[in-house]
């Protein structure tokens, strides 16, 4: 699967601290999490292989 860089516009403080620790490295798009049969949420991966998923209003491509 291809990895894509993402820009984050709005994000909660707890996750923002985790992202700031790894901000010198690239955030990568790795896939989607299916929340309901109508909604898929993107998953990003940090350089230390931790993954989080974000709701679409929180990200900007």
HTML snippet that shows the backbone in 3Dmol.js (N, CA, C, O; Angstrom):
<script src="https://3Dmol.org/build/3Dmol-min.js"></script>
<div id="view" style="width:600px;height:400px;position:relative"></div>
<script>
const pdb = `
ATOM      1  N   UNK A   1       0.834  -1.167   0.000  1.00  0.00           N
ATOM      2  CA  UNK A   1       0.000   0.000   0.000  1.00  0.00           C
ATOM      3  C   UNK A   1       0.887   1.240   0.000  1.00  0.00           C
ATOM      4  O   UNK A   1       1.920   1.256   0.669  1.00  0.00           O
ATOM      5  N   UNK A   2       0.506   2.266  -0.730  1.00  0.00           N
ATOM      6  CA  UNK A   2       1.265   3.506  -0.796  1.00  0.00           C
ATOM      7  C   UNK A   2       1.061   4.331   0.466  1.00  0.00           C
ATOM      8  O   UNK A   2      -0.015   4.309   1.064  1.00  0.00           O
ATOM      9  N   UNK A   3       2.101   5.061   0.868  1.00  0.00           N
ATOM     10  CA  UNK A   3       2.016   5.964   2.002  1.00  0.00           C
ATOM     11  C   UNK A   3       1.949   7.391   1.483  1.00  0.00           C
ATOM     12  O   UNK A   3       2.685   7.750   0.564  1.00  0.00           O
ATOM     13  N   UNK A   4       1.067   8.215   2.067  1.00  0.00           N
ATOM     14  CA  UNK A   4       0.889   9.590   1.640  1.00  0.00           C
ATOM     15  C   UNK A   4       1.054  10.512   2.844  1.00  0.00           C
ATOM     16  O   UNK A   4       0.646  10.165   3.952  1.00  0.00           O
ATOM     17  N   UNK A   5       1.649  11.684   2.632  1.00  0.00           N
ATOM     18  CA  UNK A   5       1.776  12.671   3.689  1.00  0.00           C
ATOM     19  C   UNK A   5       0.443  13.354   3.925  1.00  0.00           C
ATOM     20  O   UNK A   5      -0.343  13.519   2.991  1.00  0.00           O
ATOM     21  N   UNK A   6       0.174  13.760   5.181  1.00  0.00           N
ATOM     22  CA  UNK A   6      -1.075  14.414   5.529  1.00  0.00           C
ATOM     23  C   UNK A   6      -0.790  15.667   6.337  1.00  0.00           C
ATOM     24  O   UNK A   6       0.180  15.710   7.094  1.00  0.00           O
ATOM     25  N   UNK A   7      -1.630  16.696   6.186  1.00  0.00           N
ATOM     26  CA  UNK A   7      -1.573  17.888   7.022  1.00  0.00           C
ATOM     27  C   UNK A   7      -2.732  17.807   8.004  1.00  0.00           C
ATOM     28  O   UNK A   7      -3.841  17.424   7.628  1.00  0.00           O
ATOM     29  N   UNK A   8      -2.484  18.163   9.252  1.00  0.00           N
ATOM     30  CA  UNK A   8      -3.516  18.080  10.269  1.00  0.00           C
ATOM     31  C   UNK A   8      -3.944  19.490  10.650  1.00  0.00           C
ATOM     32  O   UNK A   8      -3.110  20.305  11.046  1.00  0.00           O
ATOM     33  N   UNK A   9      -5.229  19.786  10.535  1.00  0.00           N
ATOM     34  CA  UNK A   9      -5.769  21.119  10.790  1.00  0.00           C
ATOM     35  C   UNK A   9      -6.225  21.258  12.244  1.00  0.00           C
ATOM     36  O   UNK A   9      -5.799  22.194  12.920  1.00  0.00           O
ATOM     37  N   UNK A  10      -7.059  20.377  12.738  1.00  0.00           N
ATOM     38  CA  UNK A  10      -7.588  20.416  14.094  1.00  0.00           C
ATOM     39  C   UNK A  10      -7.481  19.023  14.682  1.00  0.00           C
ATOM     40  O   UNK A  10      -7.870  18.042  14.049  1.00  0.00           O
ATOM     41  N   UNK A  11      -6.953  18.936  15.896  1.00  0.00           N
ATOM     42  CA  UNK A  11      -6.774  17.628  16.510  1.00  0.00           C
ATOM     43  C   UNK A  11      -6.773  17.791  18.034  1.00  0.00           C
ATOM     44  O   UNK A  11      -6.275  18.803  18.527  1.00  0.00           O
ATOM     45  N   UNK A  12      -7.309  16.838  18.791  1.00  0.00           N
ATOM     46  CA  UNK A  12      -7.341  16.946  20.249  1.00  0.00           C
ATOM     47  C   UNK A  12      -5.934  17.043  20.859  1.00  0.00           C
ATOM     48  O   UNK A  12      -4.959  16.564  20.279  1.00  0.00           O
ATOM     49  N   UNK A  13      -5.851  17.673  22.041  1.00  0.00           N
ATOM     50  CA  UNK A  13      -4.548  17.922  22.680  1.00  0.00           C
ATOM     51  C   UNK A  13      -3.774  16.650  22.994  1.00  0.00           C
ATOM     52  O   UNK A  13      -2.554  16.620  22.832  1.00  0.00           O
ATOM     53  N   UNK A  14      -4.452  15.607  23.438  1.00  0.00           N
ATOM     54  CA  UNK A  14      -3.770  14.354  23.788  1.00  0.00           C
ATOM     55  C   UNK A  14      -3.059  13.770  22.573  1.00  0.00           C
ATOM     56  O   UNK A  14      -1.919  13.317  22.679  1.00  0.00           O
ATOM     57  N   UNK A  15      -3.716  13.778  21.435  1.00  0.00           N
ATOM     58  CA  UNK A  15      -3.119  13.251  20.213  1.00  0.00           C
ATOM     59  C   UNK A  15      -2.100  14.237  19.662  1.00  0.00           C
ATOM     60  O   UNK A  15      -1.093  13.825  19.086  1.00  0.00           O
ATOM     61  N   UNK A  16      -2.346  15.537  19.830  1.00  0.00           N
ATOM     62  CA  UNK A  16      -1.429  16.554  19.328  1.00  0.00           C
ATOM     63  C   UNK A  16      -0.053  16.428  19.978  1.00  0.00           C
ATOM     64  O   UNK A  16       0.964  16.597  19.306  1.00  0.00           O
ATOM     65  N   UNK A  17      -0.009  16.131  21.281  1.00  0.00           N
ATOM     66  CA  UNK A  17       1.275  15.941  21.958  1.00  0.00           C
ATOM     67  C   UNK A  17       2.039  14.773  21.355  1.00  0.00           C
ATOM     68  O   UNK A  17       3.251  14.849  21.157  1.00  0.00           O
ATOM     69  N   UNK A  18       1.333  13.705  21.069  1.00  0.00           N
ATOM     70  CA  UNK A  18       1.968  12.532  20.470  1.00  0.00           C
ATOM     71  C   UNK A  18       2.492  12.847  19.076  1.00  0.00           C
ATOM     72  O   UNK A  18       3.568  12.384  18.699  1.00  0.00           O
ATOM     73  N   UNK A  19       1.741  13.630  18.310  1.00  0.00           N
ATOM     74  CA  UNK A  19       2.170  13.999  16.967  1.00  0.00           C
ATOM     75  C   UNK A  19       3.363  14.948  17.009  1.00  0.00           C
ATOM     76  O   UNK A  19       4.281  14.826  16.198  1.00  0.00           O
ATOM     77  N   UNK A  20       3.356  15.900  17.957  1.00  0.00           N
ATOM     78  CA  UNK A  20       4.467  16.843  18.068  1.00  0.00           C
ATOM     79  C   UNK A  20       5.785  16.147  18.386  1.00  0.00           C
ATOM     80  O   UNK A  20       6.842  16.603  17.950  1.00  0.00           O
ATOM     81  N   UNK A  21       5.738  15.060  19.131  1.00  0.00           N
ATOM     82  CA  UNK A  21       6.950  14.300  19.423  1.00  0.00           C
ATOM     83  C   UNK A  21       7.554  13.710  18.152  1.00  0.00           C
ATOM     84  O   UNK A  21       8.770  13.543  18.063  1.00  0.00           O
ATOM     85  N   UNK A  22       6.715  13.396  17.174  1.00  0.00           N
ATOM     86  CA  UNK A  22       7.174  12.758  15.945  1.00  0.00           C
ATOM     87  C   UNK A  22       7.045  13.675  14.738  1.00  0.00           C
ATOM     88  O   UNK A  22       7.078  13.210  13.599  1.00  0.00           O
ATOM     89  N   UNK A  23       6.899  14.971  14.976  1.00  0.00           N
ATOM     90  CA  UNK A  23       6.647  15.891  13.865  1.00  0.00           C
ATOM     91  C   UNK A  23       7.842  16.048  12.942  1.00  0.00           C
ATOM     92  O   UNK A  23       7.672  16.406  11.776  1.00  0.00           O
ATOM     93  N   UNK A  24       9.046  15.789  13.435  1.00  0.00           N
ATOM     94  CA  UNK A  24      10.216  15.878  12.563  1.00  0.00           C
ATOM     95  C   UNK A  24      10.245  14.738  11.556  1.00  0.00           C
ATOM     96  O   UNK A  24      10.928  14.829  10.536  1.00  0.00           O
ATOM     97  N   UNK A  25       9.527  13.690  11.829  1.00  0.00           N
ATOM     98  CA  UNK A  25       9.405  12.579  10.886  1.00  0.00           C
ATOM     99  C   UNK A  25       8.078  12.685  10.149  1.00  0.00           C
ATOM    100  O   UNK A  25       7.211  13.463  10.545  1.00  0.00           O
ATOM    101  N   UNK A  26       7.916  11.935   9.114  1.00  0.00           N
ATOM    102  CA  UNK A  26       6.728  12.027   8.281  1.00  0.00           C
ATOM    103  C   UNK A  26       5.570  11.208   8.860  1.00  0.00           C
ATOM    104  O   UNK A  26       5.761  10.096   9.353  1.00  0.00           O
ATOM    105  N   UNK A  27       4.365  11.785   8.788  1.00  0.00           N
ATOM    106  CA  UNK A  27       3.152  11.052   9.095  1.00  0.00           C
ATOM    107  C   UNK A  27       2.710  10.366   7.815  1.00  0.00           C
ATOM    108  O   UNK A  27       2.758  10.970   6.744  1.00  0.00           O
ATOM    109  N   UNK A  28       2.287   9.134   7.905  1.00  0.00           N
ATOM    110  CA  UNK A  28       1.944   8.379   6.702  1.00  0.00           C
ATOM    111  C   UNK A  28       0.513   7.860   6.784  1.00  0.00           C
ATOM    112  O   UNK A  28       0.051   7.411   7.833  1.00  0.00           O
ATOM    113  N   UNK A  29      -0.165   7.932   5.664  1.00  0.00           N
ATOM    114  CA  UNK A  29      -1.497   7.354   5.523  1.00  0.00           C
ATOM    115  C   UNK A  29      -1.316   5.870   5.242  1.00  0.00           C
ATOM    116  O   UNK A  29      -0.620   5.501   4.296  1.00  0.00           O
ATOM    117  N   UNK A  30      -1.939   5.005   6.063  1.00  0.00           N
ATOM    118  CA  UNK A  30      -1.741   3.568   5.885  1.00  0.00           C
ATOM    119  C   UNK A  30      -3.016   2.792   5.589  1.00  0.00           C
ATOM    120  O   UNK A  30      -2.945   1.629   5.192  1.00  0.00           O
ATOM    121  N   UNK A  31      -4.174   3.405   5.771  1.00  0.00           N
ATOM    122  CA  UNK A  31      -5.393   2.659   5.465  1.00  0.00           C
ATOM    123  C   UNK A  31      -6.627   3.326   6.051  1.00  0.00           C
ATOM    124  O   UNK A  31      -6.612   4.510   6.388  1.00  0.00           O
ATOM    125  N   UNK A  32      -7.689   2.550   6.167  1.00  0.00           N
ATOM    126  CA  UNK A  32      -8.971   3.042   6.672  1.00  0.00           C
ATOM    127  C   UNK A  32      -9.494   2.126   7.766  1.00  0.00           C
ATOM    128  O   UNK A  32      -9.237   0.922   7.756  1.00  0.00           O
ATOM    129  N   UNK A  33     -10.246   2.718   8.730  1.00  0.00           N
ATOM    130  CA  UNK A  33     -10.956   1.963   9.744  1.00  0.00           C
ATOM    131  C   UNK A  33     -12.443   2.117   9.450  1.00  0.00           C
ATOM    132  O   UNK A  33     -12.925   3.232   9.249  1.00  0.00           O
ATOM    133  N   UNK A  34     -13.162   1.019   9.424  1.00  0.00           N
ATOM    134  CA  UNK A  34     -14.585   1.058   9.131  1.00  0.00           C
ATOM    135  C   UNK A  34     -15.355   1.247  10.439  1.00  0.00           C
ATOM    136  O   UNK A  34     -15.377   0.357  11.289  1.00  0.00           O
ATOM    137  N   UNK A  35     -15.987   2.420  10.592  1.00  0.00           N
ATOM    138  CA  UNK A  35     -16.750   2.734  11.798  1.00  0.00           C
ATOM    139  C   UNK A  35     -18.175   2.212  11.675  1.00  0.00           C
ATOM    140  O   UNK A  35     -18.695   1.583  12.598  1.00  0.00           O
ATOM    141  N   UNK A  36     -18.789   2.468  10.559  1.00  0.00           N
ATOM    142  CA  UNK A  36     -20.117   1.936  10.262  1.00  0.00           C
ATOM    143  C   UNK A  36     -20.118   1.532   8.800  1.00  0.00           C
ATOM    144  O   UNK A  36     -19.106   1.679   8.115  1.00  0.00           O
ATOM    145  N   UNK A  37     -21.222   1.032   8.324  1.00  0.00           N
ATOM    146  CA  UNK A  37     -21.230   0.619   6.919  1.00  0.00           C
ATOM    147  C   UNK A  37     -21.225   1.812   5.979  1.00  0.00           C
ATOM    148  O   UNK A  37     -21.056   1.652   4.771  1.00  0.00           O
ATOM    149  N   UNK A  38     -21.413   3.028   6.536  1.00  0.00           N
ATOM    150  CA  UNK A  38     -21.403   4.242   5.715  1.00  0.00           C
ATOM    151  C   UNK A  38     -20.145   5.092   5.895  1.00  0.00           C
ATOM    152  O   UNK A  38     -19.903   6.002   5.102  1.00  0.00           O
ATOM    153  N   UNK A  39     -19.349   4.813   6.913  1.00  0.00           N
ATOM    154  CA  UNK A  39     -18.238   5.709   7.258  1.00  0.00           C
ATOM    155  C   UNK A  39     -16.918   4.959   7.407  1.00  0.00           C
ATOM    156  O   UNK A  39     -16.799   4.066   8.245  1.00  0.00           O
ATOM    157  N   UNK A  40     -15.932   5.320   6.597  1.00  0.00           N
ATOM    158  CA  UNK A  40     -14.566   4.831   6.743  1.00  0.00           C
ATOM    159  C   UNK A  40     -13.687   5.990   7.186  1.00  0.00           C
ATOM    160  O   UNK A  40     -13.801   7.091   6.647  1.00  0.00           O
ATOM    161  N   UNK A  41     -12.811   5.761   8.159  1.00  0.00           N
ATOM    162  CA  UNK A  41     -11.967   6.807   8.726  1.00  0.00           C
ATOM    163  C   UNK A  41     -10.509   6.497   8.392  1.00  0.00           C
ATOM    164  O   UNK A  41     -10.079   5.354   8.549  1.00  0.00           O
ATOM    165  N   UNK A  42      -9.732   7.494   7.934  1.00  0.00           N
ATOM    166  CA  UNK A  42      -8.331   7.236   7.601  1.00  0.00           C
ATOM    167  C   UNK A  42      -7.474   6.965   8.836  1.00  0.00           C
ATOM    168  O   UNK A  42      -7.731   7.500   9.914  1.00  0.00           O
ATOM    169  N   UNK A  43      -6.454   6.128   8.663  1.00  0.00           N
ATOM    170  CA  UNK A  43      -5.500   5.800   9.719  1.00  0.00           C
ATOM    171  C   UNK A  43      -4.149   6.364   9.319  1.00  0.00           C
ATOM    172  O   UNK A  43      -3.707   6.176   8.186  1.00  0.00           O
ATOM    173  N   UNK A  44      -3.474   7.070  10.261  1.00  0.00           N
ATOM    174  CA  UNK A  44      -2.123   7.545   9.993  1.00  0.00           C
ATOM    175  C   UNK A  44      -1.144   6.813  10.901  1.00  0.00           C
ATOM    176  O   UNK A  44      -1.514   6.332  11.972  1.00  0.00           O
ATOM    177  N   UNK A  45       0.096   6.736  10.468  1.00  0.00           N
ATOM    178  CA  UNK A  45       1.126   6.010  11.197  1.00  0.00           C
ATOM    179  C   UNK A  45       2.292   6.933  11.486  1.00  0.00           C
ATOM    180  O   UNK A  45       2.738   7.676  10.612  1.00  0.00           O
ATOM    181  N   UNK A  46       2.792   6.886  12.728  1.00  0.00           N
ATOM    182  CA  UNK A  46       3.967   7.640  13.119  1.00  0.00           C
ATOM    183  C   UNK A  46       5.224   6.877  12.739  1.00  0.00           C
ATOM    184  O   UNK A  46       5.162   5.736  12.280  1.00  0.00           O
ATOM    185  N   UNK A  47       6.362   7.521  12.936  1.00  0.00           N
ATOM    186  CA  UNK A  47       7.626   6.876  12.597  1.00  0.00           C
ATOM    187  C   UNK A  47       7.934   5.694  13.517  1.00  0.00           C
ATOM    188  O   UNK A  47       8.679   4.796  13.125  1.00  0.00           O
ATOM    189  N   UNK A  48       7.376   5.675  14.739  1.00  0.00           N
ATOM    190  CA  UNK A  48       7.623   4.564  15.657  1.00  0.00           C
ATOM    191  C   UNK A  48       6.579   3.455  15.514  1.00  0.00           C
ATOM    192  O   UNK A  48       6.436   2.619  16.405  1.00  0.00           O
ATOM    193  N   UNK A  49       5.850   3.447  14.397  1.00  0.00           N
ATOM    194  CA  UNK A  49       4.867   2.420  14.028  1.00  0.00           C
ATOM    195  C   UNK A  49       3.566   2.478  14.819  1.00  0.00           C
ATOM    196  O   UNK A  49       2.735   1.580  14.676  1.00  0.00           O
ATOM    197  N   UNK A  50       3.353   3.516  15.660  1.00  0.00           N
ATOM    198  CA  UNK A  50       2.050   3.702  16.305  1.00  0.00           C
ATOM    199  C   UNK A  50       1.079   4.235  15.275  1.00  0.00           C
ATOM    200  O   UNK A  50       1.455   5.011  14.397  1.00  0.00           O
ATOM    201  N   UNK A  51      -0.184   3.814  15.383  1.00  0.00           N
ATOM    202  CA  UNK A  51      -1.216   4.254  14.443  1.00  0.00           C
ATOM    203  C   UNK A  51      -2.378   4.877  15.182  1.00  0.00           C
ATOM    204  O   UNK A  51      -2.749   4.425  16.266  1.00  0.00           O
ATOM    205  N   UNK A  52      -2.966   5.935  14.587  1.00  0.00           N
ATOM    206  CA  UNK A  52      -4.177   6.548  15.116  1.00  0.00           C
ATOM    207  C   UNK A  52      -5.129   6.783  13.953  1.00  0.00           C
ATOM    208  O   UNK A  52      -4.700   6.854  12.801  1.00  0.00           O
ATOM    209  N   UNK A  53      -6.404   6.904  14.246  1.00  0.00           N
ATOM    210  CA  UNK A  53      -7.367   7.234  13.202  1.00  0.00           C
ATOM    211  C   UNK A  53      -8.034   8.545  13.561  1.00  0.00           C
ATOM    212  O   UNK A  53      -8.259   8.844  14.734  1.00  0.00           O
ATOM    213  N   UNK A  54      -8.350   9.326  12.530  1.00  0.00           N
ATOM    214  CA  UNK A  54      -8.880  10.674  12.697  1.00  0.00           C
ATOM    215  C   UNK A  54     -10.189  10.827  11.939  1.00  0.00           C
ATOM    216  O   UNK A  54     -10.376  10.240  10.873  1.00  0.00           O
ATOM    217  N   UNK A  55     -11.089  11.619  12.499  1.00  0.00           N
ATOM    218  CA  UNK A  55     -12.337  11.924  11.807  1.00  0.00           C
ATOM    219  C   UNK A  55     -12.069  12.930  10.704  1.00  0.00           C
ATOM    220  O   UNK A  55     -11.151  13.741  10.818  1.00  0.00           O
ATOM    221  N   UNK A  56     -12.844  12.892   9.653  1.00  0.00           N
ATOM    222  CA  UNK A  56     -12.585  13.726   8.478  1.00  0.00           C
ATOM    223  C   UNK A  56     -12.590  15.236   8.753  1.00  0.00           C
ATOM    224  O   UNK A  56     -11.843  15.938   8.071  1.00  0.00           O
ATOM    225  N   UNK A  57     -13.373  15.801   9.699  1.00  0.00           N
ATOM    226  CA  UNK A  57     -13.255  17.246   9.952  1.00  0.00           C
ATOM    227  C   UNK A  57     -11.911  17.643  10.564  1.00  0.00           C
ATOM    228  O   UNK A  57     -11.558  18.822  10.550  1.00  0.00           O
ATOM    229  N   UNK A  58     -11.151  16.676  11.104  1.00  0.00           N
ATOM    230  CA  UNK A  58      -9.892  16.985  11.764  1.00  0.00           C
ATOM    231  C   UNK A  58      -8.707  17.004  10.815  1.00  0.00           C
ATOM    232  O   UNK A  58      -7.620  17.413  11.222  1.00  0.00           O
ATOM    233  N   UNK A  59      -8.868  16.579   9.570  1.00  0.00           N
ATOM    234  CA  UNK A  59      -7.726  16.500   8.663  1.00  0.00           C
ATOM    235  C   UNK A  59      -7.952  17.328   7.414  1.00  0.00           C
ATOM    236  O   UNK A  59      -9.089  17.625   7.047  1.00  0.00           O
ATOM    237  N   UNK A  60      -6.864  17.696   6.771  1.00  0.00           N
ATOM    238  CA  UNK A  60      -6.920  18.464   5.535  1.00  0.00           C
ATOM    239  C   UNK A  60      -5.914  17.830   4.580  1.00  0.00           C
ATOM    240  O   UNK A  60      -4.733  17.738   4.917  1.00  0.00           O
ATOM    241  N   UNK A  61      -6.340  17.397   3.417  1.00  0.00           N
ATOM    242  CA  UNK A  61      -5.443  16.744   2.471  1.00  0.00           C
ATOM    243  C   UNK A  61      -4.703  17.758   1.640  1.00  0.00           C
ATOM    244  O   UNK A  61      -3.899  17.387   0.785  1.00  0.00           O
TER     245      UNK A  61
END
`;
const viewer = $3Dmol.createViewer("view");
viewer.addModel(pdb, "pdb");
viewer.setStyle({}, {cartoon: {color: "spectrum"}});
viewer.zoomTo();
viewer.render();
</script>
